[in-house]
Amino acid sequence: MVFRQLSTPEIARALELERGHALKGVGLEPDQSRIYPCGKLAAHLIGYTRREEPRAAEDFREFSYYVSDLVGVEGIERAFDRIPDSSDDTPQGLRGLPGYSLVEVNHLGFIKNRVISKIEPLHGNSVVLTVDSRAQRIAEQVIAGKRAALVVLDASNGDVLAAASSPSYNLSEGFTPFISGDYYKKLLKDP
């Protein structure tokens, strides 16, 4: 992999070069990442993802190669990453099932424009929480600047309305698709 997170104009230019065969052997592949639009809000509760360790990957154990996948590391991302599935191939957690294309290549290994077979990926499931964003914001404001945790429950049914922990971190700033070195250093100095 040479580049990640290309802008729309960069993708358009790369597609133009690829179609014109100016970059023989180079192509675009979609990649996965999480988007955390609320940044710090409920960061500890939501958790985050990172690239799977090569030796832990199912692909590596079965086929001695590694195909990168995002795995839940903390919070809801971890708890619901993969749920032991039933007997069918339906994804039971947040992580779906990968797809693939079997393609014909020439003697140099370059792909000819022929797909022999294709399996579409299966999308993972969604998780619906009982957390109320207003209650979560208030809980985080109450403990801001302290070393503390706070949980707010609905007394009538036990639903979790807020779960805050401080200090916290910003999911959208440094965790997608991987934690940046600069953000990690910032967390070490001032969590």
C-alpha atoms as a printed R data frame, in Angstrom:
    type eleno elety resid chain resno       x       y       z
1   ATOM     1    CA   MET     A     1   0.000   0.000   0.000
2   ATOM     2    CA   VAL     A     2   1.354   3.376  -1.012
3   ATOM     3    CA   PHE     A     3  -1.373   5.868  -0.031
4   ATOM     4    CA   ARG     A     4  -4.357   5.861   2.314
5   ATOM     5    CA   GLN     A     5  -7.336   8.179   2.697
6   ATOM     6    CA   LEU     A     6  -7.150   9.781  -0.726
7   ATOM     7    CA   SER     A     7  -9.285  12.829  -1.440
8   ATOM     8    CA   THR     A     8 -11.918  12.715  -4.179
9   ATOM     9    CA   PRO     A     9  -9.688  14.564  -6.710
10  ATOM    10    CA   GLU     A    10  -6.798  12.185  -5.913
11  ATOM    11    CA   ILE     A    11  -9.044   9.160  -6.452
12  ATOM    12    CA   ALA     A    12 -10.274  10.610  -9.758
13  ATOM    13    CA   ARG     A    13  -6.695  11.200 -10.938
14  ATOM    14    CA   ALA     A    14  -5.600   7.684  -9.919
15  ATOM    15    CA   LEU     A    15  -8.586   6.154 -11.753
16  ATOM    16    CA   GLU     A    16  -7.708   8.201 -14.833
17  ATOM    17    CA   LEU     A    17  -4.110   6.920 -14.738
18  ATOM    18    CA   GLU     A    18  -5.255   3.362 -14.066
19  ATOM    19    CA   ARG     A    19  -7.715   3.338 -16.981
20  ATOM    20    CA   GLY     A    20  -5.095   4.841 -19.278
21  ATOM    21    CA   HIS     A    21  -2.642   2.105 -18.235
22  ATOM    22    CA   ALA     A    22  -0.109   4.753 -17.169
23  ATOM    23    CA   LEU     A    23   0.325   2.957 -13.847
24  ATOM    24    CA   LYS     A    24   0.562  -0.668 -14.908
25  ATOM    25    CA   GLY     A    25   0.265  -2.975 -11.922
26  ATOM    26    CA   VAL     A    26  -1.044  -0.233  -9.645
27  ATOM    27    CA   GLY     A    27  -4.686  -0.082  -8.674
28  ATOM    28    CA   LEU     A    28  -7.134   1.273  -6.157
29  ATOM    29    CA   GLU     A    29  -8.589  -0.872  -3.409
30  ATOM    30    CA   PRO     A    30 -11.317   0.247  -1.021
31  ATOM    31    CA   ASP     A    31 -10.341   0.248   2.629
32  ATOM    32    CA   GLN     A    32 -12.432   0.280   5.751
33  ATOM    33    CA   SER     A    33 -12.417   2.768   8.581
34  ATOM    34    CA   ARG     A    34 -14.733   3.957  11.308
35  ATOM    35    CA   ILE     A    35 -16.117   7.471  11.443
36  ATOM    36    CA   TYR     A    36 -16.715   8.886  14.915
37  ATOM    37    CA   PRO     A    37 -18.657  12.118  14.290
38  ATOM    38    CA   CYS     A    38 -19.029  13.019  17.993
39  ATOM    39    CA   GLY     A    39 -15.308  12.956  18.797
40  ATOM    40    CA   LYS     A    40 -14.909  12.750  22.587
41  ATOM    41    CA   LEU     A    41 -18.564  12.069  23.371
42  ATOM    42    CA   ALA     A    42 -18.846   8.615  24.987
43  ATOM    43    CA   ALA     A    43 -15.365   7.659  23.764
44  ATOM    44    CA   HIS     A    44 -14.752   5.100  26.528
45  ATOM    45    CA   LEU     A    45 -18.195   3.586  26.039
46  ATOM    46    CA   ILE     A    46 -17.941   3.353  22.239
47  ATOM    47    CA   GLY     A    47 -14.299   2.280  22.178
48  ATOM    48    CA   TYR     A    48 -12.217   2.123  19.024
49  ATOM    49    CA   THR     A    49 -10.839  -0.214  16.375
50  ATOM    50    CA   ARG     A    50  -7.364  -0.934  15.061
51  ATOM    51    CA   ARG     A    51  -5.751  -3.205  12.507
52  ATOM    52    CA   GLU     A    52  -5.702  -6.850  13.507
53  ATOM    53    CA   GLU     A    53  -2.362  -8.319  14.543
54  ATOM    54    CA   PRO     A    54  -1.057 -10.503  11.682
55  ATOM    55    CA   ARG     A    55  -0.457 -13.620  13.805
56  ATOM    56    CA   ALA     A    56  -3.965 -13.400  15.293
57  ATOM    57    CA   ALA     A    57  -5.721 -13.121  11.922
58  ATOM    58    CA   GLU     A    58  -7.795 -16.097  10.788
59  ATOM    59    CA   ASP     A    59  -6.349 -15.734   7.273
60  ATOM    60    CA   PHE     A    60  -2.834 -16.178   8.627
61  ATOM    61    CA   ARG     A    61  -3.628 -19.363  10.556
62  ATOM    62    CA   GLU     A    62  -5.495 -20.968   7.678
63  ATOM    63    CA   PHE     A    63  -3.588 -19.773   4.627
64  ATOM    64    CA   SER     A    64  -0.259 -18.366   5.936
65  ATOM    65    CA   TYR     A    65  -1.040 -14.900   4.621
66  ATOM    66    CA   TYR     A    66  -2.513 -11.830   6.209
67  ATOM    67    CA   VAL     A    67  -5.385  -9.676   5.021
68  ATOM    68    CA   SER     A    68  -5.722  -6.629   7.235
69  ATOM    69    CA   ASP     A    69  -9.010  -6.213   9.100
70  ATOM    70    CA   LEU     A    70 -10.255  -3.758  11.704
71  ATOM    71    CA   VAL     A    71 -11.027  -5.286  15.102
72  ATOM    72    CA   GLY     A    72 -12.761  -3.767  18.114
73  ATOM    73    CA   VAL     A    73 -10.240  -2.979  20.853
74  ATOM    74    CA   GLU     A    74 -12.262  -1.259  23.587
75  ATOM    75    CA   GLY     A    75 -15.866  -0.571  24.590
76  ATOM    76    CA   ILE     A    76 -18.841  -1.462  22.407
77  ATOM    77    CA   GLU     A    77 -16.491  -1.876  19.436
78  ATOM    78    CA   ARG     A    78 -14.821  -4.762  21.280
79  ATOM    79    CA   ALA     A    79 -17.885  -6.266  22.970
80  ATOM    80    CA   PHE     A    80 -19.829  -6.535  19.719
81  ATOM    81    CA   ASP     A    81 -16.940  -6.954  17.255
82  ATOM    82    CA   ARG     A    82 -17.681 -10.624  16.703
83  ATOM    83    CA   ILE     A    83 -20.391 -12.535  18.460
84  ATOM    84    CA   PRO     A    84 -20.206 -16.334  18.222
85  ATOM    85    CA   ASP     A    85 -22.316 -16.981  15.165
86  ATOM    86    CA   SER     A    86 -25.045 -19.437  14.433
87  ATOM    87    CA   SER     A    87 -24.642 -22.247  11.914
88  ATOM    88    CA   ASP     A    88 -25.097 -20.012   8.851
89  ATOM    89    CA   ASP     A    89 -22.699 -17.456   7.364
90  ATOM    90    CA   THR     A    90 -24.661 -14.419   8.560
91  ATOM    91    CA   PRO     A    91 -22.459 -11.967  10.490
92  ATOM    92    CA   GLN     A    92 -23.563 -11.724  14.122
93  ATOM    93    CA   GLY     A    93 -21.457  -8.742  15.264
94  ATOM    94    CA   LEU     A    94 -20.389  -5.326  14.024
95  ATOM    95    CA   ARG     A    95 -17.804  -6.852  11.710
96  ATOM    96    CA   GLY     A    96 -19.193  -8.266   8.484
97  ATOM    97    CA   LEU     A    97 -17.729 -10.913   6.235
98  ATOM    98    CA   PRO     A    98 -15.195  -9.990   3.541
99  ATOM    99    CA   GLY     A    99 -15.898 -10.467  -0.125
100 ATOM   100    CA   TYR     A   100 -13.458 -11.335  -2.861
101 ATOM   101    CA   SER     A   101 -12.935 -11.426  -6.600
102 ATOM   102    CA   LEU     A   102 -11.166 -14.239  -8.413
103 ATOM   103    CA   VAL     A   103  -9.492 -12.654 -11.438
104 ATOM   104    CA   GLU     A   104  -7.450 -13.830 -14.377
105 ATOM   105    CA   VAL     A   105  -3.859 -12.604 -14.522
106 ATOM   106    CA   ASN     A   106  -1.267 -12.704 -17.283
107 ATOM   107    CA   HIS     A   107   2.161 -14.337 -17.066
108 ATOM   108    CA   LEU     A   108   3.548 -11.238 -15.278
109 ATOM   109    CA   GLY     A   109   0.822 -11.287 -12.638
110 ATOM   110    CA   PHE     A   110  -1.045  -8.257 -13.987
111 ATOM   111    CA   ILE     A   111  -4.818  -8.511 -13.863
112 ATOM   112    CA   LYS     A   112  -6.554  -8.980 -17.182
113 ATOM   113    CA   ASN     A   113  -9.967  -7.371 -17.398
114 ATOM   114    CA   ARG     A   114 -11.760 -10.591 -16.554
115 ATOM   115    CA   VAL     A   115 -13.408 -11.510 -13.260
116 ATOM   116    CA   ILE     A   116 -13.873 -15.275 -12.989
117 ATOM   117    CA   SER     A   117 -16.016 -15.176  -9.858
118 ATOM   118    CA   LYS     A   118 -16.989 -12.642  -7.256
119 ATOM   119    CA   ILE     A   119 -18.430 -12.877  -3.750
120 ATOM   120    CA   GLU     A   120 -19.881  -9.641  -2.393
121 ATOM   121    CA   PRO     A   121 -19.024  -8.723   1.198
122 ATOM   122    CA   LEU     A   122 -21.698  -9.007   3.879
123 ATOM   123    CA   HIS     A   123 -22.111  -5.893   6.000
124 ATOM   124    CA   GLY     A   124 -21.952  -6.152   9.769
125 ATOM   125    CA   ASN     A   125 -24.824  -5.317  12.074
126 ATOM   126    CA   SER     A   126 -25.715  -2.104  13.840
127 ATOM   127    CA   VAL     A   127 -25.936  -1.671  17.594
128 ATOM   128    CA   VAL     A   128 -28.605   0.522  19.169
129 ATOM   129    CA   LEU     A   129 -27.763   1.880  22.622
130 ATOM   130    CA   THR     A   130 -30.006   3.421  25.278
131 ATOM   131    CA   VAL     A   131 -27.472   6.209  25.899
132 ATOM   132    CA   ASP     A   132 -29.006   9.673  25.728
133 ATOM   133    CA   SER     A   133 -26.593  12.147  24.104
134 ATOM   134    CA   ARG     A   134 -27.785  15.043  26.297
135 ATOM   135    CA   ALA     A   135 -27.328  13.029  29.514
136 ATOM   136    CA   GLN     A   136 -23.934  11.841  28.228
137 ATOM   137    CA   ARG     A   137 -22.768  15.412  27.585
138 ATOM   138    CA   ILE     A   138 -23.871  16.520  31.058
139 ATOM   139    CA   ALA     A   139 -22.175  13.523  32.720
140 ATOM   140    CA   GLU     A   140 -18.926  14.293  30.888
141 ATOM   141    CA   GLN     A   141 -19.119  17.978  31.883
142 ATOM   142    CA   VAL     A   142 -19.652  17.042  35.562
143 ATOM   143    CA   ILE     A   143 -16.446  14.957  35.725
144 ATOM   144    CA   ALA     A   144 -14.322  16.988  33.277
145 ATOM   145    CA   GLY     A   145 -10.819  17.661  34.590
146 ATOM   146    CA   LYS     A   146 -11.109  14.988  37.299
147 ATOM   147    CA   ARG     A   147 -10.084  11.348  37.445
148 ATOM   148    CA   ALA     A   148 -13.564   9.902  37.686
149 ATOM   149    CA   ALA     A   149 -16.270   7.746  36.179
150 ATOM   150    CA   LEU     A   150 -20.016   8.276  36.239
151 ATOM   151    CA   VAL     A   151 -22.906   6.063  35.133
152 ATOM   152    CA   VAL     A   152 -26.532   7.212  34.878
153 ATOM   153    CA   LEU     A   153 -29.224   4.520  34.826
154 ATOM   154    CA   ASP     A   154 -32.965   4.711  34.193
155 ATOM   155    CA   ALA     A   155 -34.371   3.535  37.557
156 ATOM   156    CA   SER     A   156 -37.533   2.154  35.950
157 ATOM   157    CA   ASN     A   157 -35.851  -0.349  33.616
158 ATOM   158    CA   GLY     A   158 -32.065  -0.305  34.176
159 ATOM   159    CA   ASP     A   159 -31.213   1.263  30.799
160 ATOM   160    CA   VAL     A   160 -27.817   2.981  30.684
161 ATOM   161    CA   LEU     A   161 -28.475   6.649  29.881
162 ATOM   162    CA   ALA     A   162 -24.869   7.830  30.259
163 ATOM   163    CA   ALA     A   163 -21.482   6.295  31.015
164 ATOM   164    CA   ALA     A   164 -18.639   8.787  31.286
165 ATOM   165    CA   SER     A   165 -14.976   8.421  32.210
166 ATOM   166    CA   SER     A   166 -12.325  11.080  32.658
167 ATOM   167    CA   PRO     A   167  -9.729  11.733  31.403
168 ATOM   168    CA   SER     A   168 -10.996  10.873  27.955
169 ATOM   169    CA   TYR     A   169  -9.763  10.892  24.377
170 ATOM   170    CA   ASN     A   170 -11.032  12.083  21.009
171 ATOM   171    CA   LEU     A   171 -11.996   9.203  18.708
172 ATOM   172    CA   SER     A   172 -12.193  11.336  15.563
173 ATOM   173    CA   GLU     A   173  -8.866  13.095  16.120
174 ATOM   174    CA   GLY     A   174  -6.365  10.314  16.264
175 ATOM   175    CA   PHE     A   175  -7.945   6.872  16.079
176 ATOM   176    CA   THR     A   176  -9.162   6.405  12.504
177 ATOM   177    CA   PRO     A   177  -7.989   4.404  10.673
178 ATOM   178    CA   PHE     A   178  -5.142   4.096  13.192
179 ATOM   179    CA   ILE     A   179  -3.813   6.158  16.085
180 ATOM   180    CA   SER     A   180  -1.402   8.778  14.811
181 ATOM   181    CA   GLY     A   181   2.022   9.155  16.398
182 ATOM   182    CA   ASP     A   182   1.406  12.823  17.199
183 ATOM   183    CA   TYR     A   183  -1.902  12.140  18.937
184 ATOM   184    CA   TYR     A   184  -0.381   9.257  20.921
185 ATOM   185    CA   LYS     A   185   2.435  11.537  22.159
186 ATOM   186    CA   LYS     A   186  -0.165  14.154  23.116
187 ATOM   187    CA   LEU     A   187  -2.092  11.571  25.163
188 ATOM   188    CA   LEU     A   188   1.077  10.470  26.954
189 ATOM   189    CA   LYS     A   189   1.889  14.060  27.964
190 ATOM   190    CA   ASP     A   190  -1.626  15.182  28.910
191 ATOM   191    CA   PRO     A   191  -4.343  12.515  29.042
